[in-house]
Amino acid sequence: RTVPDLARQFNRVICMPNLVPPVKTVSEAQAYRERIMAHVPEGVSFDPRMVLYFTDHTVPDEVAKIKASNEVNAIKLYPVRQRTPTVVSVIFARSIMLLSSLKNTKYRFYFMVK
């Protein structure tokens, strides 16, 4: 019921990646989006926006795919010991190395700290 109810109330939603297993690539996000869209009632306009799960194994090319995607709009970092239903978390030093490798690109990074 979640998707039909959301689709009737909202035109656009942000779909977080912390599933089991997490959504880590643009192709996984697109497959997840297709599963969501299969539950949208006929005649309802709905545009779920997807977010990837940032891991120690995320590569710059995958980040570039986000920029080129129409449906995937962000990537989320879950630090070690963050409470999520997934078993994957990021060691901060490794994530900083990846972000540093992207510093001379057109990407913008926004950080939210709890």
C-alpha positions as a Markdown table, in Angstrom:
| # | Residue | x | y | z |
|---|---|---|---|---|
| 1 | Arg | 0.0 | 0.0 | 0.0 |
| 2 | Thr | 2.8 | 2.4 | 0.6 |
| 3 | Val | 3.5 | 3.2 | -3.1 |
| 4 | Pro | -0.1 | 3.7 | -4.2 |
| 5 | Asp | -0.8 | 5.9 | -1.1 |
| 6 | Leu | 2.4 | 8.0 | -1.7 |
| 7 | Ala | 1.7 | 8.3 | -5.4 |
| 8 | Arg | -1.8 | 9.6 | -4.8 |
| 9 | Gln | -0.6 | 12.3 | -2.3 |
| 10 | Phe | 2.8 | 13.3 | -3.8 |
| 11 | Asn | 4.1 | 13.8 | -7.3 |
| 12 | Arg | 7.7 | 13.3 | -6.3 |
| 13 | Val | 9.5 | 11.4 | -3.4 |
| 14 | Ile | 13.0 | 10.7 | -2.4 |
| 15 | Cys | 13.7 | 7.0 | -2.1 |
| 16 | Met | 16.5 | 6.2 | 0.4 |
| 17 | Pro | 19.0 | 3.4 | -0.4 |
| 18 | Asn | 19.2 | 1.6 | 2.9 |
| 19 | Leu | 17.5 | -1.6 | 1.9 |
| 20 | Val | 18.9 | -5.1 | 2.5 |
| 21 | Pro | 21.1 | -5.3 | 0.5 |
| 22 | Pro | 21.6 | -1.5 | 0.0 |
| 23 | Val | 21.2 | 0.2 | -3.4 |
| 24 | Lys | 24.8 | 1.0 | -4.3 |
| 25 | Thr | 24.8 | 1.5 | -8.1 |
| 26 | Val | 22.8 | 3.5 | -10.6 |
| 27 | Ser | 21.6 | 0.3 | -12.3 |
| 28 | Glu | 20.4 | -1.1 | -8.9 |
| 29 | Ala | 18.6 | 2.2 | -8.3 |
| 30 | Gln | 16.9 | 2.0 | -11.7 |
| 31 | Ala | 15.8 | -1.5 | -11.0 |
| 32 | Tyr | 14.4 | -0.4 | -7.6 |
| 33 | Arg | 12.6 | 2.5 | -9.2 |
| 34 | Glu | 11.0 | 0.1 | -11.7 |
| 35 | Arg | 9.8 | -2.1 | -8.8 |
| 36 | Ile | 8.3 | 1.0 | -7.2 |
| 37 | Met | 6.7 | 2.2 | -10.5 |
| 38 | Ala | 5.0 | -1.2 | -11.0 |
| 39 | His | 2.8 | -0.3 | -7.9 |
| 40 | Val | 1.8 | 3.1 | -9.1 |
| 41 | Pro | -2.0 | 3.3 | -9.8 |
| 42 | Glu | -2.9 | 3.8 | -13.5 |
| 43 | Gly | -3.3 | 7.4 | -14.4 |
| 44 | Val | -1.3 | 8.8 | -11.5 |
| 45 | Ser | 1.8 | 10.9 | -12.2 |
| 46 | Phe | 4.6 | 9.8 | -9.8 |
| 47 | Asp | 8.3 | 10.5 | -10.0 |
| 48 | Pro | 10.4 | 8.8 | -7.4 |
| 49 | Arg | 13.9 | 10.2 | -7.1 |
| 50 | Met | 16.6 | 7.6 | -6.1 |
| 51 | Val | 19.5 | 7.9 | -3.8 |
| 52 | Leu | 22.6 | 5.6 | -3.8 |
| 53 | Tyr | 24.3 | 4.1 | -0.7 |
| 54 | Phe | 27.9 | 5.4 | -0.5 |
| 55 | Thr | 30.3 | 2.6 | 0.4 |
| 56 | Asp | 34.0 | 2.1 | 0.7 |
| 57 | His | 33.8 | 0.5 | -2.7 |
| 58 | Thr | 32.0 | 3.3 | -4.5 |
| 59 | Val | 34.1 | 4.4 | -7.5 |
| 60 | Pro | 34.2 | 7.8 | -9.2 |
| 61 | Asp | 32.7 | 6.4 | -12.3 |
| 62 | Glu | 29.6 | 5.5 | -10.4 |
| 63 | Val | 29.3 | 9.0 | -9.0 |
| 64 | Ala | 29.6 | 10.3 | -12.6 |
| 65 | Lys | 26.7 | 8.0 | -13.6 |
| 66 | Ile | 24.5 | 9.8 | -11.0 |
| 67 | Lys | 25.2 | 13.1 | -12.7 |
| 68 | Ala | 24.1 | 11.6 | -16.1 |
| 69 | Ser | 21.0 | 9.9 | -14.6 |
| 70 | Asn | 17.5 | 11.4 | -14.8 |
| 71 | Glu | 16.2 | 9.4 | -11.8 |
| 72 | Val | 19.2 | 9.1 | -9.4 |
| 73 | Asn | 19.9 | 12.4 | -7.8 |
| 74 | Ala | 22.1 | 11.8 | -4.8 |
| 75 | Ile | 24.4 | 9.5 | -2.8 |
| 76 | Lys | 24.2 | 9.1 | 0.9 |
| 77 | Leu | 27.0 | 8.3 | 3.3 |
| 78 | Tyr | 26.2 | 6.2 | 6.4 |
| 79 | Pro | 29.2 | 6.4 | 8.7 |
| 80 | Val | 30.4 | 3.4 | 10.7 |
| 81 | Arg | 28.1 | 2.6 | 13.7 |
| 82 | Gln | 25.2 | 4.6 | 12.1 |
| 83 | Arg | 22.0 | 2.8 | 12.8 |
| 84 | Thr | 20.5 | 1.5 | 9.6 |
| 85 | Pro | 19.0 | -1.8 | 8.6 |
| 86 | Thr | 21.9 | -2.6 | 6.3 |
| 87 | Val | 25.2 | -4.1 | 7.2 |
| 88 | Val | 27.3 | -1.8 | 5.0 |
| 89 | Ser | 28.8 | 1.3 | 6.5 |
| 90 | Val | 31.6 | 3.6 | 5.4 |
| 91 | Ile | 35.0 | 4.1 | 7.0 |
| 92 | Phe | 35.2 | 7.9 | 6.9 |
| 93 | Ala | 38.8 | 8.1 | 5.8 |
| 94 | Arg | 38.1 | 6.1 | 2.7 |
| 95 | Ser | 35.1 | 8.2 | 1.8 |
| 96 | Ile | 37.2 | 11.4 | 2.1 |
| 97 | Met | 39.7 | 9.9 | -0.4 |
| 98 | Leu | 37.0 | 9.3 | -2.9 |
| 99 | Leu | 35.5 | 12.8 | -2.4 |
| 100 | Ser | 39.0 | 14.2 | -2.8 |
| 101 | Ser | 39.4 | 12.4 | -6.1 |
| 102 | Leu | 36.3 | 14.2 | -7.3 |
| 103 | Lys | 37.3 | 17.7 | -6.2 |
| 104 | Asn | 38.2 | 19.0 | -9.7 |
| 105 | Thr | 34.9 | 17.9 | -11.2 |
| 106 | Lys | 31.6 | 19.7 | -11.6 |
| 107 | Tyr | 30.0 | 17.8 | -8.7 |
| 108 | Arg | 28.6 | 19.6 | -5.7 |
| 109 | Phe | 28.7 | 17.9 | -2.3 |
| 110 | Tyr | 26.5 | 18.8 | 0.6 |
| 111 | Phe | 27.1 | 17.4 | 4.0 |
| 112 | Met | 24.5 | 17.1 | 6.8 |
| 113 | Val | 25.8 | 16.3 | 10.2 |
| 114 | Lys | 23.6 | 15.0 | 13.0 |
